[in-house]
Amino acid sequence: MPDLILSTHGLDAHYGDFQALYGLDLALSTGDVVAIIGANGAGKTTLLRSIAGLLRNRADAIRFRGRPIGALRADRIAATGIALVPEGRQLFPSLSVEENLLIGGRVKRPGPWSLSKIYALFPVLEERRHQPSTTLSGGQQQMVAIGRALMSNPDLILFDEISLGLAPIIIRDIYTALPDIIGEGMSALIVEQDITKALSVSSRVYCLQEGRISLEGACGEITRAEISRAYFGME
Amino acid sequence: MEWINAVVQGTLLGGLYALFAAGLSLIFGVMRLVNIAHGDLIVLAAYLGLTTTVMLGVHPLAALLLVVPAMAGIGYALQRVVLNQTLGGDILPPLLVTFGLSVILQNALLEGYTADPQKMNAGSLETASFALGPLTLGALPVLTFAVAVGVIGGLQWLFYRTPLGRAFRATSDNQDIAQLMGLNKAHVFGLAMALALAVTAIAGIFLGIRTSFDPSIGGGRLIFGFEAVIIGGLGNLWGTLAGGVILGVAQTVGAVINPGWQLLAGHIVFLVILAIRPNGLFPRVSG
């Protein structure tokens, strides 16, 4: 078994009295890209928010490179090398495009990504660097959100529904760029409702259903029928 | 000529009101916190300045070197230890806690300094004046106004041109996502309050040179500060300066019409602007 970069151990999550995740055991090897699929409300976003530290947990419920991080604050987790591209992009409206990218780089981890590398990857962002981020199209905003996460030079990047609300042609562009973005050494968790897209860039997949893992395996070995069953919970 | 003089003197007075208001504007802009104790913190700064000048025998402006860092430290500690616990979805807890803080500050100052009015002695600065055409301008009001412009300009630069300002704006926009950028919001809020109280220290010293003060006057300074912030538009620093000037001019012009109308005229102008432009004259615009 190759080195694990991330693992969860009986991970629960609650919103008040509502329990969103039930004892999840996940594992992600270094350099791997893993897809998390599942219907609305299955707990995918909750899982990413837990890993990123926006929901606190038992310390040993989440391990990152062997270190328990479940109880750390989100800003500490960012510093250890996990970045989240949040659902709905969530750029900072009072910041310009460039400022959104710069603030992503404030954890100052060493690595290949810099402002000029992001502009080389998404040239349109350099043209619009001084505009407020709210004036960009949805696809361009997604580029900023991805660039903002990359600027911290994370070892693990979490993508939450990056195709949501975007035109199909933009989605295709982003997924074409994704293997280059993730590149060498970086690991990724991709949460996606578009199963075909998710499986096309991943090596392993977990399917969540009502807060539990209903299916896991290598992308090549799982059949469509198994996915439908795990996704909808029906025979 | 009397009218022109009133407008000019009112504009200069507005500089002091802008100093009262800048700290309020800043902390509301960053963390949506309405600080009821702001006026009492201004008075606290004035008393700290008084103690410094009396004990060390220095000029009140030199006391700024000690009072500004002291107030900034108080601000950081206050935010981390007390006010951060009150922030959340509900606006009521911070209002109640800062109201309680206001009561505590007033009584502590009363205990420590008695109710006797005090004043800081700035020597010749208080009486110096110079002629500008037919008008006579006091050196202290001109200096106060210049400092207010400098403070607002400095805050504006800090907010829009520095990494710290970027962190303030990002945290104000979205606290969760700011945490994901490695920003500890408790620390960012602490820094914002430290900065706000550093400005409050400047306001308190200039207040204490200009007029006599006692522990009970904080509430009135809070009202002037609030009115300046709201006239100018929440979260807009240059708007806050404009709001202070409008309030100051309204008061001095009101006083020319009838000496008893000074404060009333300011409040009326505030209410009229609030009725016509509920978001203030210059609502927040981005960068």
Boltz contact constraints between the chains, C-beta under 6 A:
constraints:
  - contact:
      token1: [A, 52]
      token2: [B, 180]
      max_distance: 6.0
  - contact:
      token1: [A, 54]
      token2: [B, 176]
      max_distance: 6.0
  - contact:
      token1: [A, 74]
      token2: [B, 179]
      max_distance: 6.0
  - contact:
      token1: [A, 74]
      token2: [B, 180]
      max_distance: 6.0
  - contact:
      token1: [A, 75]
      token2: [B, 179]
      max_distance: 6.0
  - contact:
      token1: [A, 75]
      token2: [B, 182]
      max_distance: 6.0
  - contact:
      token1: [A, 75]
      token2: [B, 183]
      max_distance: 6.0
  - contact:
      token1: [A, 75]
      token2: [B, 184]
      max_distance: 6.0
  - contact:
      token1: [A, 78]
      token2: [B, 180]
      max_distance: 6.0
  - contact:
      token1: [A, 78]
      token2: [B, 182]
      max_distance: 6.0
  - contact:
      token1: [A, 79]
      token2: [B, 182]
      max_distance: 6.0
  - contact:
      token1: [A, 84]
      token2: [B, 180]
      max_distance: 6.0
  - contact:
      token1: [A, 90]
      token2: [B, 177]
      max_distance: 6.0
  - contact:
      token1: [A, 92]
      token2: [B, 170]
      max_distance: 6.0
  - contact:
      token1: [A, 92]
      token2: [B, 173]
      max_distance: 6.0
  - contact:
      token1: [A, 93]
      token2: [B, 173]
      max_distance: 6.0
  - contact:
      token1: [A, 94]
      token2: [B, 169]
      max_distance: 6.0
  - contact:
      token1: [A, 94]
      token2: [B, 173]
      max_distance: 6.0
  - contact:
      token1: [A, 94]
      token2: [B, 286]
      max_distance: 6.0
  - contact:
      token1: [A, 95]
      token2: [B, 169]
      max_distance: 6.0
  - contact:
      token1: [A, 99]
      token2: [B, 166]
      max_distance: 6.0
  - contact:
      token1: [A, 103]
      token2: [B, 166]
      max_distance: 6.0
  - contact:
      token1: [A, 103]
      token2: [B, 170]
      max_distance: 6.0
  - contact:
      token1: [A, 103]
      token2: [B, 181]
      max_distance: 6.0
  - contact:
      token1: [A, 106]
      token2: [B, 182]
      max_distance: 6.0
  - contact:
      token1: [A, 107]
      token2: [B, 182]
      max_distance: 6.0
  - contact:
      token1: [A, 132]
      token2: [B, 286]
      max_distance: 6.0
